[in-house]
Structures are given as structure tokens and as C-alpha cells.
Amino acid sequence: VDDRQVSLMLKQCTDVREVVDIVQEHGPKLDRANVNGALGCLVRLRWSQDKKDERDAYKILDSRIRDVIGELDGRGVSNILHSLAKLQSSYRVRDLGGLDTELVDRTEQLLRGREEFKPQELSSLMWALMKMEMEVKRSLVDAVSRNVLANSSARLFSAQDIANFLWALAKLGVQYEG
């Protein structure tokens, strides 16, 4: 089974048990896109009452995310943080074991490398950080803000992207003078 087939299987999942089975069978071989897809399925599908299988699947994904973290681009980081924020806010996953911090570090690395994030990625990233109630370093917020201002697609920011970004800044307690 190749990555495309796994991706298709994940897209067709209608039950979290199917996701769990795919993750348990293919976990160590999942590429970054399929890790993201499986995490997204865990967000969108209803979990069982005891949540044991789902938590086991999450542990496999957590391990795999840590394996591929250095390969993640802006989209990958923002999508994973967004999914983690949703899982955490719905009390499905409580302790991220530092994974959130590792993803924020990767984000800073990408921003220092001049990676240009798309408007929705920046908006999702800031929303996730706010939702997770993370202590966000001012240097990260400044780097994200610089990316927004320097982004060649800045004119492509929708009203919702701008509102989400500014709302997240406010909720994080970020204030700019002048």
C-alpha cells in the first residue's frame, strides 16, 4: 500500500475505528501528509466512550509527527497545530507532552528561513496557539506579524483571516505601540 492509497483510505473513513486500524497498521510508515490526514480524521469523527483505541492511535501519530517534524512546511505545521488545538479543546487529548512546543520551534525555524506562509496558514496557526493557551514568545508573534506584512500574498488575506489573526493576537495579550 503506497501513500496515495493510505490517503484515499483515510478520506473514506466514516468511523474513528477505521482511522485507528489504518494508523495501527501503517503508523510507522505514514508520510507527513497522511499523519496530517489521520489527525484530521480524529478531529472530525466521533470517538468511542472509553476513547482507548483513539488514544492509542493518537500516540502512534504523536510519535510519527515527532519523526517528520523537520520535514514539515508552513502548511503542515499550521494544520497539525490546528488539529491538536481542536483535540485538546474537546478534551480528547489533554497532555501534548511538549509536542506543541516542538511545533512552535519548527514554525520559528521556518519563519527564520523566510518560508512564506499562506494567509490561512498564519490565521490557523495563531488561532491554534491561542486556543491551546500557550505561552507564546514575543519573537514568534513578531516573526508571524512580519511574515503577514511581507507576505507577497498579503492582499489575498480574507476578512476572516485578518479577523482571526487579530483576535488571536488580542487573546494572546499581544500589544503593539504606535
C-alpha positions as a LaTeX table, in Angstrom:
\begin{tabular}{lrrr}
\hline
Residue & $x$ (\AA) & $y$ (\AA) & $z$ (\AA) \\
\hline
Val1 & 0.00 & 0.00 & 0.00 \\
Asp2 & 1.51 & 3.33 & $-1.02$ \\
Asp3 & 0.98 & 6.83 & 0.43 \\
Arg4 & $-1.75$ & 7.72 & $-2.06$ \\
Gln5 & $-3.74$ & 4.62 & $-1.20$ \\
Val6 & $-3.44$ & 5.36 & 2.51 \\
Ser7 & $-4.58$ & 8.93 & 1.84 \\
Leu8 & $-7.61$ & 7.64 & $-0.04$ \\
Met9 & $-8.43$ & 5.18 & 2.73 \\
Leu10 & $-8.27$ & 7.98 & 5.31 \\
Lys11 & $-10.54$ & 10.23 & 3.25 \\
Gln12 & $-13.12$ & 7.45 & 3.06 \\
Cys13 & $-13.21$ & 6.85 & 6.83 \\
Thr14 & $-16.65$ & 7.29 & 8.33 \\
Asp15 & $-15.84$ & 5.85 & 11.73 \\
Val16 & $-12.93$ & 6.52 & 14.07 \\
Arg17 & $-12.34$ & 2.76 & 14.34 \\
Glu18 & $-11.34$ & 2.76 & 10.66 \\
Val19 & $-8.80$ & 5.53 & 11.34 \\
Val20 & $-7.45$ & 3.63 & 14.33 \\
Asp21 & $-7.00$ & 0.50 & 12.20 \\
Ile22 & $-5.17$ & 2.43 & 9.45 \\
Val23 & $-2.91$ & 4.20 & 11.95 \\
Gln24 & $-2.12$ & 0.97 & 13.77 \\
Glu25 & $-1.33$ & $-0.84$ & 10.53 \\
His26 & 0.58 & 1.93 & 8.71 \\
Gly27 & 1.67 & 4.25 & 11.54 \\
Pro28 & 5.46 & 3.94 & 11.33 \\
Lys29 & 5.32 & 4.38 & 7.54 \\
Leu30 & 2.86 & 7.30 & 7.35 \\
Asp31 & 4.25 & 10.27 & 5.48 \\
Arg32 & 3.67 & 13.81 & 6.75 \\
Ala33 & 0.54 & 14.31 & 4.63 \\
Asn34 & $-1.07$ & 11.12 & 5.91 \\
Val35 & $-0.14$ & 11.93 & 9.51 \\
Asn36 & $-1.97$ & 15.21 & 8.97 \\
Gly37 & $-4.91$ & 13.43 & 7.33 \\
Ala38 & $-5.24$ & 10.86 & 10.12 \\
Leu39 & $-5.08$ & 13.59 & 12.76 \\
Gly40 & $-7.79$ & 15.49 & 10.88 \\
Cys41 & $-9.96$ & 12.36 & 10.89 \\
Leu42 & $-9.54$ & 12.02 & 14.65 \\
Val43 & $-10.79$ & 15.60 & 14.93 \\
Arg44 & $-13.84$ & 15.23 & 12.70 \\
Leu45 & $-15.12$ & 11.79 & 13.73 \\
Arg46 & $-16.98$ & 10.83 & 16.91 \\
Trp47 & $-14.87$ & 8.95 & 19.47 \\
Ser48 & $-15.98$ & 5.88 & 21.41 \\
Gln49 & $-16.96$ & 6.19 & 25.05 \\
Asp50 & $-13.76$ & 4.78 & 26.54 \\
Lys51 & $-11.51$ & 6.51 & 23.96 \\
Lys52 & $-8.80$ & 3.86 & 24.49 \\
Asp53 & $-8.30$ & 2.93 & 20.83 \\
Glu54 & $-8.37$ & 6.57 & 19.76 \\
Arg55 & $-5.77$ & 7.49 & 22.35 \\
Asp56 & $-3.61$ & 4.60 & 21.16 \\
Ala57 & $-3.91$ & 5.89 & 17.59 \\
Tyr58 & $-3.06$ & 9.39 & 18.78 \\
Lys59 & 0.09 & 8.07 & 20.50 \\
Ile60 & 1.22 & 6.50 & 17.21 \\
Leu61 & 0.53 & 9.76 & 15.39 \\
Asp62 & 2.31 & 11.77 & 18.08 \\
Ser63 & 5.39 & 9.60 & 17.60 \\
Arg64 & 5.18 & 9.91 & 13.82 \\
Ile65 & 4.74 & 13.70 & 13.97 \\
Arg66 & 7.93 & 13.90 & 16.02 \\
Asp67 & 9.68 & 11.76 & 13.37 \\
Val68 & 8.68 & 14.04 & 10.47 \\
Ile69 & 8.67 & 17.41 & 12.25 \\
Gly70 & 11.81 & 18.56 & 10.44 \\
Glu71 & 10.12 & 17.92 & 7.08 \\
Leu72 & 7.01 & 19.97 & 7.83 \\
Asp73 & 6.39 & 23.14 & 5.88 \\
Gly74 & 4.19 & 26.03 & 6.98 \\
Arg75 & 1.03 & 24.29 & 5.90 \\
Gly76 & 1.94 & 21.09 & 7.73 \\
Val77 & 2.81 & 22.87 & 10.97 \\
Ser78 & $-0.31$ & 25.03 & 10.97 \\
Asn79 & $-2.61$ & 22.11 & 10.09 \\
Ile80 & $-1.17$ & 19.88 & 12.81 \\
Leu81 & $-1.31$ & 22.63 & 15.43 \\
His82 & $-4.88$ & 23.40 & 14.40 \\
Ser83 & $-5.89$ & 19.74 & 14.78 \\
Leu84 & $-4.09$ & 19.43 & 18.12 \\
Ala85 & $-5.87$ & 22.54 & 19.39 \\
Lys86 & $-9.23$ & 21.03 & 18.44 \\
Leu87 & $-8.39$ & 17.70 & 20.06 \\
Gln88 & $-7.21$ & 19.46 & 23.20 \\
Ser89 & $-10.19$ & 21.84 & 23.43 \\
Ser90 & $-12.60$ & 18.92 & 23.11 \\
Tyr91 & $-10.75$ & 17.15 & 25.94 \\
Arg92 & $-9.90$ & 14.22 & 23.69 \\
Val93 & $-6.19$ & 14.80 & 24.23 \\
Arg94 & $-5.10$ & 16.58 & 27.36 \\
Asp95 & $-1.32$ & 16.35 & 27.58 \\
Leu96 & 0.64 & 17.01 & 24.40 \\
Gly97 & 3.92 & 16.09 & 26.05 \\
Gly98 & 5.78 & 19.05 & 24.58 \\
Leu99 & 4.75 & 18.34 & 21.00 \\
Asp100 & 3.12 & 21.76 & 20.79 \\
Thr101 & 6.40 & 23.40 & 21.79 \\
Glu102 & 8.33 & 21.37 & 19.21 \\
Leu103 & 5.88 & 22.50 & 16.52 \\
Val104 & 6.21 & 26.14 & 17.59 \\
Asp105 & 10.01 & 25.77 & 17.42 \\
Arg106 & 9.63 & 24.37 & 13.88 \\
Thr107 & 7.43 & 27.34 & 13.00 \\
Glu108 & 10.09 & 29.75 & 14.21 \\
Gln109 & 12.71 & 27.84 & 12.22 \\
Leu110 & 10.59 & 28.13 & 9.07 \\
Leu111 & 9.98 & 31.83 & 9.62 \\
Arg112 & 13.69 & 32.49 & 10.18 \\
Gly113 & 14.32 & 30.63 & 6.92 \\
Arg114 & 11.99 & 33.09 & 5.22 \\
Glu115 & 9.33 & 30.50 & 4.48 \\
Glu116 & 6.28 & 32.35 & 3.29 \\
Phe117 & 3.12 & 31.10 & 4.95 \\
Lys118 & $-0.21$ & 31.45 & 3.19 \\
Pro119 & $-2.79$ & 33.71 & 4.84 \\
Gln120 & $-4.99$ & 30.86 & 6.05 \\
Glu121 & $-1.95$ & 29.04 & 7.47 \\
Leu122 & $-0.97$ & 32.08 & 9.54 \\
Ser123 & $-4.53$ & 32.60 & 10.68 \\
Ser124 & $-4.87$ & 28.91 & 11.67 \\
Leu125 & $-1.50$ & 28.95 & 13.38 \\
Met126 & $-2.37$ & 31.94 & 15.55 \\
Trp127 & $-5.84$ & 30.56 & 16.31 \\
Ala128 & $-4.30$ & 27.25 & 17.42 \\
Leu129 & $-1.73$ & 28.92 & 19.67 \\
Met130 & $-4.47$ & 31.00 & 21.27 \\
Lys131 & $-6.83$ & 28.03 & 21.65 \\
Met132 & $-4.10$ & 25.96 & 23.27 \\
Glu133 & $-3.44$ & 28.85 & 25.68 \\
Met134 & 0.26 & 28.55 & 25.02 \\
Glu135 & 2.81 & 30.93 & 26.39 \\
Val136 & 3.92 & 32.34 & 23.08 \\
Lys137 & 7.29 & 34.02 & 22.79 \\
Arg138 & 7.12 & 37.58 & 21.55 \\
Ser139 & 9.76 & 36.68 & 18.96 \\
Leu140 & 7.34 & 34.21 & 17.36 \\
Val141 & 4.49 & 36.71 & 17.29 \\
Asp142 & 6.81 & 39.33 & 15.78 \\
Ala143 & 8.06 & 36.84 & 13.17 \\
Val144 & 4.50 & 35.87 & 12.24 \\
Ser145 & 3.48 & 39.53 & 12.06 \\
Arg146 & 6.49 & 40.33 & 9.85 \\
Asn147 & 5.50 & 37.42 & 7.64 \\
Val148 & 2.00 & 38.83 & 7.33 \\
Leu149 & 3.31 & 42.27 & 6.39 \\
Ala150 & 5.96 & 40.97 & 4.00 \\
Asn151 & 3.80 & 38.26 & 2.53 \\
Ser152 & 3.58 & 38.74 & $-1.21$ \\
Ser153 & 0.05 & 37.43 & $-0.99$ \\
Ala154 & $-0.92$ & 39.81 & 1.83 \\
Arg155 & $-3.61$ & 41.24 & $-0.40$ \\
Leu156 & $-5.10$ & 37.73 & $-0.51$ \\
Phe157 & $-5.92$ & 37.75 & 3.20 \\
Ser158 & $-9.66$ & 37.42 & 3.53 \\
Ala159 & $-11.58$ & 39.48 & 6.04 \\
Gln160 & $-11.93$ & 36.30 & 8.11 \\
Asp161 & $-8.16$ & 35.61 & 8.02 \\
Ile162 & $-7.47$ & 39.15 & 9.22 \\
Ala163 & $-10.15$ & 38.99 & 11.91 \\
Asn164 & $-8.94$ & 35.58 & 13.17 \\
Phe165 & $-5.34$ & 36.77 & 13.22 \\
Leu166 & $-6.11$ & 39.98 & 15.12 \\
Trp167 & $-8.48$ & 38.17 & 17.50 \\
Ala168 & $-5.78$ & 35.61 & 18.30 \\
Leu169 & $-3.24$ & 38.39 & 18.92 \\
Ala170 & $-5.67$ & 40.07 & 21.30 \\
Lys171 & $-6.47$ & 36.82 & 23.14 \\
Leu172 & $-2.74$ & 36.12 & 23.47 \\
Gly173 & $-2.36$ & 39.54 & 25.06 \\
Val174 & $-0.11$ & 40.93 & 22.35 \\
Gln175 & 0.00 & 44.68 & 22.18 \\
Tyr176 & 1.80 & 46.88 & 19.70 \\
Glu177 & 2.54 & 50.51 & 20.33 \\
Gly178 & 2.29 & 53.28 & 17.79 \\
\hline
\end{tabular}
